[in-house]
């Protein structure tokens, strides 16, 4: 990830976000980029202005506990890609202070 920008607007008890993330890919072909956490109220994913692909992968394990799914953003081609996510998170007001319920996605390379 090169940089990210998260813009949000409070509307009632919901915070609506648009996150723009710049990701540099160093090899040709399709690449999986970890993208977590994914908000439950994900609206859209765009990569370079076009619809993007999200892949959920559940690791295999021999333990009885079910492993947590890992979310990957699929990117194609070497170079810098612009990823735009739109999503909503719940917000709670407490004495003129607003708190957001949830996390803002991050990308790792």
Secondary structure, 3 states (H helix, E strand, C coil): CCEEEEEEEEECCEEEEEEEEEEEECCCCEEEEEEECCCCEEEEEEECCEECEEEEECCCCCCCCCCCCEEEEEEECCEEEEEEEEEEEEEEECCCCEEEECCCCEECC
